[in-house]
């Protein structure tokens, strides 16, 4: 069971990292036209930027799942 939980939490953290990276790139892409006085991107492009905090949240949830599983394993080993 612990190996399965570790795999699940690792997958959650990786998915969060991918979402964060996607949001970071989208943020850079959407802010460049504002600084260079180019035409603005559509509003949907700015919504893609919201994947950055979403990715951070998903990664933190994955770390929480991993920490809780590790704590359960430590308590089981102590008993």
HELIX and SHEET records of a PDB file:
HELIX    1   1 UNK A    2  UNK A   35  1                                  34    
HELIX    2   2 UNK A   43  UNK A   48  1                                   6    
HELIX    3   3 UNK A   51  UNK A   78  1                                  28    
END                                                                             
